[in-house]
Amino acid sequence: MFEVGGLIGLIILILDIYAIIQVVGSGASTGAKVLWVLLIIFLPLIGLIIWFFAGPRGSARAV
């Protein structure tokens, strides 16, 4: 059975992986992508929050 801390850690890990995938798929420059990924890896919770509000967005689909 999971403890609450372990479950929260797992959720943050899943969200970090999602954020990294979104950054890699974005239209940002390579340097910006590297910086965002490093920020998310080294500061998982804070990096995720910063990415959510200010990070590069995924490539937009033409409608």
MMTF fields as JSON, N, C-alpha, C and O atoms, coordinates in Angstrom:
{
  "mmtfVersion": "1.0.0",
  "mmtfProducer": "UNKNOWN",
  "numBonds": 251,
  "numAtoms": 252,
  "numGroups": 63,
  "numChains": 1,
  "numModels": 1,
  "chainsPerModel": [1],
  "groupsPerChain": [63],
  "chainIdList": ["A"],
  "bondAtomList": [4, 2, 8, 6, 12, 10, 16, 14, 20, 18, 24, 22, 28, 26, 32, 30, 36, 34, 40, 38, 44, 42, 48, 46, 52, 50, 56, 54, 60, 58, 64, 62, 68, 66, 72, 70, 76, 74, 80, 78, 84, 82, 88, 86, 92, 90, 96, 94, 100, 98, 104, 102, 108, 106, 112, 110, 116, 114, 120, 118, 124, 122, 128, 126, 132, 130, 136, 134, 140, 138, 144, 142, 148, 146, 152, 150, 156, 154, 160, 158, 164, 162, 168, 166, 172, 170, 176, 174, 180, 178, 184, 182, 188, 186, 192, 190, 196, 194, 200, 198, 204, 202, 208, 206, 212, 210, 216, 214, 220, 218, 224, 222, 228, 226, 232, 230, 236, 234, 240, 238, 244, 242, 248, 246],
  "bondOrderList": [1, 1, 1, 1, 1, 1, 1, 1, 1, 1, 1, 1, 1, 1, 1, 1, 1, 1, 1, 1, 1, 1, 1, 1, 1, 1, 1, 1, 1, 1, 1, 1, 1, 1, 1, 1, 1, 1, 1, 1, 1, 1, 1, 1, 1, 1, 1, 1, 1, 1, 1, 1, 1, 1, 1, 1, 1, 1, 1, 1, 1, 1],
  "groupList": [{"groupName": "MET", "atomNameList": ["N", "CA", "C", "O"], "elementList": ["N", "C", "C", "O"], "formalChargeList": [0, 0, 0, 0], "bondAtomList": [1, 0, 2, 1, 3, 2], "bondOrderList": [1, 1, 2], "singleLetterCode": "M", "chemCompType": "L-PEPTIDE LINKING"}, {"groupName": "PHE", "atomNameList": ["N", "CA", "C", "O"], "elementList": ["N", "C", "C", "O"], "formalChargeList": [0, 0, 0, 0], "bondAtomList": [1, 0, 2, 1, 3, 2], "bondOrderList": [1, 1, 2], "singleLetterCode": "F", "chemCompType": "L-PEPTIDE LINKING"}, {"groupName": "GLU", "atomNameList": ["N", "CA", "C", "O"], "elementList": ["N", "C", "C", "O"], "formalChargeList": [0, 0, 0, 0], "bondAtomList": [1, 0, 2, 1, 3, 2], "bondOrderList": [1, 1, 2], "singleLetterCode": "E", "chemCompType": "L-PEPTIDE LINKING"}, {"groupName": "VAL", "atomNameList": ["N", "CA", "C", "O"], "elementList": ["N", "C", "C", "O"], "formalChargeList": [0, 0, 0, 0], "bondAtomList": [1, 0, 2, 1, 3, 2], "bondOrderList": [1, 1, 2], "singleLetterCode": "V", "chemCompType": "L-PEPTIDE LINKING"}, {"groupName": "GLY", "atomNameList": ["N", "CA", "C", "O"], "elementList": ["N", "C", "C", "O"], "formalChargeList": [0, 0, 0, 0], "bondAtomList": [1, 0, 2, 1, 3, 2], "bondOrderList": [1, 1, 2], "singleLetterCode": "G", "chemCompType": "PEPTIDE LINKING"}, {"groupName": "LEU", "atomNameList": ["N", "CA", "C", "O"], "elementList": ["N", "C", "C", "O"], "formalChargeList": [0, 0, 0, 0], "bondAtomList": [1, 0, 2, 1, 3, 2], "bondOrderList": [1, 1, 2], "singleLetterCode": "L", "chemCompType": "L-PEPTIDE LINKING"}, {"groupName": "ILE", "atomNameList": ["N", "CA", "C", "O"], "elementList": ["N", "C", "C", "O"], "formalChargeList": [0, 0, 0, 0], "bondAtomList": [1, 0, 2, 1, 3, 2], "bondOrderList": [1, 1, 2], "singleLetterCode": "I", "chemCompType": "L-PEPTIDE LINKING"}, {"groupName": "ASP", "atomNameList": ["N", "CA", "C", "O"], "elementList": ["N", "C", "C", "O"], "formalChargeList": [0, 0, 0, 0], "bondAtomList": [1, 0, 2, 1, 3, 2], "bondOrderList": [1, 1, 2], "singleLetterCode": "D", "chemCompType": "L-PEPTIDE LINKING"}, {"groupName": "TYR", "atomNameList": ["N", "CA", "C", "O"], "elementList": ["N", "C", "C", "O"], "formalChargeList": [0, 0, 0, 0], "bondAtomList": [1, 0, 2, 1, 3, 2], "bondOrderList": [1, 1, 2], "singleLetterCode": "Y", "chemCompType": "L-PEPTIDE LINKING"}, {"groupName": "ALA", "atomNameList": ["N", "CA", "C", "O"], "elementList": ["N", "C", "C", "O"], "formalChargeList": [0, 0, 0, 0], "bondAtomList": [1, 0, 2, 1, 3, 2], "bondOrderList": [1, 1, 2], "singleLetterCode": "A", "chemCompType": "L-PEPTIDE LINKING"}, {"groupName": "GLN", "atomNameList": ["N", "CA", "C", "O"], "elementList": ["N", "C", "C", "O"], "formalChargeList": [0, 0, 0, 0], "bondAtomList": [1, 0, 2, 1, 3, 2], "bondOrderList": [1, 1, 2], "singleLetterCode": "Q", "chemCompType": "L-PEPTIDE LINKING"}, {"groupName": "SER", "atomNameList": ["N", "CA", "C", "O"], "elementList": ["N", "C", "C", "O"], "formalChargeList": [0, 0, 0, 0], "bondAtomList": [1, 0, 2, 1, 3, 2], "bondOrderList": [1, 1, 2], "singleLetterCode": "S", "chemCompType": "L-PEPTIDE LINKING"}, {"groupName": "THR", "atomNameList": ["N", "CA", "C", "O"], "elementList": ["N", "C", "C", "O"], "formalChargeList": [0, 0, 0, 0], "bondAtomList": [1, 0, 2, 1, 3, 2], "bondOrderList": [1, 1, 2], "singleLetterCode": "T", "chemCompType": "L-PEPTIDE LINKING"}, {"groupName": "LYS", "atomNameList": ["N", "CA", "C", "O"], "elementList": ["N", "C", "C", "O"], "formalChargeList": [0, 0, 0, 0], "bondAtomList": [1, 0, 2, 1, 3, 2], "bondOrderList": [1, 1, 2], "singleLetterCode": "K", "chemCompType": "L-PEPTIDE LINKING"}, {"groupName": "TRP", "atomNameList": ["N", "CA", "C", "O"], "elementList": ["N", "C", "C", "O"], "formalChargeList": [0, 0, 0, 0], "bondAtomList": [1, 0, 2, 1, 3, 2], "bondOrderList": [1, 1, 2], "singleLetterCode": "W", "chemCompType": "L-PEPTIDE LINKING"}, {"groupName": "PRO", "atomNameList": ["N", "CA", "C", "O"], "elementList": ["N", "C", "C", "O"], "formalChargeList": [0, 0, 0, 0], "bondAtomList": [1, 0, 2, 1, 3, 2], "bondOrderList": [1, 1, 2], "singleLetterCode": "P", "chemCompType": "L-PEPTIDE LINKING"}, {"groupName": "ARG", "atomNameList": ["N", "CA", "C", "O"], "elementList": ["N", "C", "C", "O"], "formalChargeList": [0, 0, 0, 0], "bondAtomList": [1, 0, 2, 1, 3, 2], "bondOrderList": [1, 1, 2], "singleLetterCode": "R", "chemCompType": "L-PEPTIDE LINKING"}],
  "groupTypeList": [0, 1, 2, 3, 4, 4, 5, 6, 4, 5, 6, 6, 5, 6, 5, 7, 6, 8, 9, 6, 6, 10, 3, 3, 4, 11, 4, 9, 11, 12, 4, 9, 13, 3, 5, 14, 3, 5, 5, 6, 6, 1, 5, 15, 5, 6, 4, 5, 6, 6, 14, 1, 1, 9, 4, 15, 16, 4, 11, 9, 16, 9, 3],
  "groupIdList": [1, 2, 3, 4, 5, 6, 7, 8, 9, 10, 11, 12, 13, 14, 15, 16, 17, 18, 19, 20, 21, 22, 23, 24, 25, 26, 27, 28, 29, 30, 31, 32, 33, 34, 35, 36, 37, 38, 39, 40, 41, 42, 43, 44, 45, 46, 47, 48, 49, 50, 51, 52, 53, 54, 55, 56, 57, 58, 59, 60, 61, 62, 63],
  "secStructList": [7, 7, 7, 2, 2, 2, 2, 2, 2, 2, 2, 2, 2, 2, 2, 2, 2, 2, 2, 2, 2, 2, 2, 2, 6, 5, 1, 1, 7, 2, 2, 2, 2, 2, 2, 2, 2, 2, 2, 2, 2, 2, 1, 2, 2, 2, 2, 2, 2, 2, 2, 2, 2, 2, 1, 7, 7, 5, 7, 7, 7, 7, 7],
  "xCoordList": [0.844, 0.0, 0.887, 1.898, 0.481, 1.242, 1.032, -0.063, 2.084, 1.938, 1.568, 1.744, 1.058, 0.637, 1.821, 1.683, 2.987, 4.17, 4.613, 5.01, 4.551, 4.933, 3.983, 4.412, 2.71, 1.718, 1.894, 1.794, 2.156, 2.383, 3.65, 3.684, 4.692, 5.927, 5.704, 6.266, 4.896, 4.588, 3.823, 4.094, 2.885, 2.113, 3.033, 2.921, 3.944, 4.885, 5.792, 6.079, 6.244, 7.08, 6.335, 6.898, 5.099, 4.3, 4.105, 4.22, 3.811, 3.631, 4.938, 4.925, 6.066, 7.362, 7.66, 8.141, 7.38, 7.595, 6.71, 7.163, 5.461, 4.55, 5.097, 5.075, 5.589, 6.125, 7.338, 7.474, 8.219, 9.408, 9.015, 9.607, 8.034, 7.562, 6.99, 7.226, 6.242, 5.664, 6.751, 6.651, 7.779, 8.878, 9.607, 9.884, 9.915, 10.635, 9.809, 10.372, 8.499, 7.633, 7.266, 6.548, 7.74, 7.378, 8.214, 9.15, 7.856, 8.564, 9.699, 10.219, 10.097, 11.168, 12.513, 12.652, 13.499, 14.843, 15.44, 14.97, 16.468, 17.108, 17.673, 17.54, 18.301, 18.856, 17.778, 17.969, 16.643, 15.539, 14.984, 14.644, 14.89, 14.398, 15.312, 14.845, 16.628, 17.59, 17.458, 17.458, 17.346, 17.211, 15.932, 15.958, 14.817, 13.56, 13.636, 13.178, 14.212, 14.314, 15.204, 14.874, 16.33, 17.206, 16.503, 16.659, 15.727, 14.982, 13.982, 13.857, 13.286, 12.286, 12.954, 12.416, 14.119, 14.797, 15.388, 15.241, 16.059, 16.755, 15.856, 16.173, 14.749, 13.78, 12.399, 11.596, 12.107, 10.899, 9.598, 8.823, 9.339, 8.069, 8.069, 7.134, 9.103, 9.173, 9.296, 8.646, 10.131, 10.283, 8.974, 8.67, 8.203, 6.905, 5.943, 5.231, 5.923, 5.032, 5.439, 4.587, 6.742, 7.222, 6.905, 6.455, 7.136, 6.834, 5.345, 4.98, 4.499, 3.061, 2.627, 1.779, 3.211, 2.806, 3.608, 3.072, 4.867, 5.709, 6.437, 7.178, 6.239, 7.002, 6.535, 5.473, 7.354, 6.979, 5.779, 5.66, 4.922, 3.736, 4.031, 4.969, 3.238, 3.401, 3.102, 2.499, 3.523, 3.296, 1.796, 1.078, 1.352, -0.085, -0.46, 0.298, -1.633, -2.127, -2.872, -3.618, -2.651, -3.378, -4.79, -5.001, -5.754, -7.157, -7.701, -8.867],
  "yCoordList": [-1.183, 0.0, 1.243, 1.306, 2.237, 3.473, 4.362, 4.433, 5.023, 6.084, 7.346, 7.414, 8.343, 9.573, 10.243, 10.713, 10.302, 10.924, 10.213, 10.857, 8.886, 8.126, 8.349, 8.412, 8.467, 8.711, 10.097, 10.262, 11.093, 12.452, 12.49, 13.147, 11.785, 11.709, 11.068, 11.517, 10.033, 9.361, 10.291, 10.32, 11.039, 11.988, 13.066, 13.426, 13.584, 14.608, 14.027, 14.706, 12.789, 12.142, 12.024, 12.321, 11.603, 11.463, 12.82, 12.93, 13.857, 15.195, 15.743, 16.438, 15.443, 15.876, 15.22, 15.881, 13.941, 13.246, 13.848, 14.04, 14.147, 14.783, 16.15, 16.48, 16.942, 18.265, 18.165, 18.952, 17.207, 17.039, 16.654, 17.149, 15.785, 15.4, 16.612, 16.787, 17.446, 18.643, 19.629, 20.253, 19.779, 20.694, 20.201, 20.986, 18.919, 18.372, 18.535, 18.755, 18.43, 18.566, 19.993, 20.228, 20.946, 22.346, 22.922, 22.29, 24.117, 24.792, 25.669, 26.479, 25.536, 26.353, 25.944, 24.867, 26.826, 26.519, 25.381, 25.073, 24.773, 23.649, 24.061, 23.327, 25.228, 25.713, 25.902, 25.542, 26.466, 26.669, 25.335, 25.188, 24.371, 23.045, 22.412, 21.84, 22.515, 21.936, 22.591, 21.903, 23.919, 24.626, 24.235, 24.04, 24.118, 23.731, 22.316, 22.058, 21.405, 20.017, 19.946, 19.245, 20.667, 20.669, 21.257, 20.754, 22.323, 22.928, 21.93, 21.817, 21.224, 20.261, 19.073, 18.541, 18.661, 17.513, 17.875, 17.116, 19.039, 19.38, 19.998, 19.929, 20.597, 21.158, 20.629, 21.362, 19.378, 18.733, 19.486, 19.708, 19.878, 20.532, 21.987, 22.432, 22.719, 24.137, 24.268, 25.122, 23.422, 23.458, 23.154, 23.755, 22.222, 21.881, 23.057, 23.347, 23.731, 24.885, 26.018, 26.63, 26.298, 27.366, 27.005, 27.857, 25.747, 25.33, 25.495, 25.926, 25.156, 25.241, 26.666, 26.87, 27.651, 29.034, 29.747, 30.643, 29.382, 30.167, 29.353, 29.915, 28.053, 27.204, 27.28, 27.824, 26.722, 26.701, 25.784, 24.747, 26.161, 25.358, 24.394, 24.595, 23.359, 22.373, 23.009, 24.08, 22.345, 22.886, 22.919, 21.947, 24.06, 24.256, 23.565, 23.575, 22.976, 22.335, 23.361, 24.197, 23.272, 24.167, 23.641, 22.455, 24.544, 24.132, 24.619, 24.379],
  "zCoordList": [0.0, 0.0, 0.0, 0.7, -0.808, -0.923, 0.293, 0.852, 0.681, 1.657, 0.894, -0.322, 1.604, 0.941, 0.259, -0.87, 0.913, 0.324, -0.936, -1.907, -0.932, -2.112, -3.269, -4.422, -2.98, -4.027, -4.628, -5.844, -3.79, -4.288, -5.138, -6.178, -4.695, -5.469, -6.829, -7.827, -6.874, -8.133, -9.07, -10.271, -8.541, -9.354, -9.916, -11.088, -9.09, -9.561, -10.644, -11.63, -10.479, -11.496, -12.82, -13.874, -12.779, -14.0, -14.666, -15.887, -13.877, -14.438, -15.0, -16.016, -14.358, -14.876, -16.219, -17.139, -16.337, -17.606, -18.688, -19.817, -18.364, -19.314, -19.746, -20.931, -18.784, -19.093, -20.006, -20.942, -19.745, -20.583, -22.001, -22.959, -22.149, -23.484, -24.208, -25.403, -23.499, -24.109, -24.516, -25.573, -23.701, -24.027, -25.274, -26.18, -25.325, -26.477, -27.76, -28.832, -27.658, -28.83, -29.174, -30.146, -28.402, -28.648, -29.793, -30.282, -30.199, -31.277, -30.784, -31.552, -29.536, -28.963, -29.559, -30.139, -29.403, -29.899, -29.08, -27.984, -29.62, -28.947, -27.59, -26.611, -27.53, -26.269, -25.217, -24.055, -25.62, -24.678, -24.201, -23.027, -25.096, -24.713, -23.68, -22.695, -23.907, -22.968, -21.605, -20.584, -21.576, -20.308, -19.577, -18.362, -20.291, -19.66, -19.103, -17.991, -19.872, -19.406, -18.164, -17.208, -18.171, -16.994, -15.781, -14.669, -15.986, -14.887, -14.301, -13.082, -15.151, -14.684, -13.986, -13.014, -14.477, -13.873, -12.507, -11.549, -12.414, -11.175, -10.111, -8.924, -10.511, -9.562, -9.927, -10.504, -9.605, -10.112, -9.837, -10.767, -8.619, -8.314, -8.767, -9.433, -8.411, -8.796, -10.31, -10.914, -10.93, -12.381, -13.098, -14.128, -12.552, -13.14, -13.063, -14.025, -11.924, -11.753, -12.691, -13.334, -12.77, -13.668, -15.114, -15.881, -15.493, -16.862, -17.173, -18.267, -16.22, -16.443, -16.782, -17.65, -16.097, -16.314, -17.4, -18.054, -17.616, -18.52, -19.579, -20.386, -19.589, -20.496, -21.935, -22.237, -22.819, -24.234, -24.44, -23.788, -25.321, -25.625, -26.753, -27.524, -26.847, -27.928, -29.278, -29.361, -30.303, -31.651, -31.925, -31.692, -32.424, -32.685, -34.0, -34.97, -33.998, -35.226, -36.07, -35.559, -37.354, -38.271, -38.458, -38.711, -38.329, -38.466, -39.768, -40.079]
}
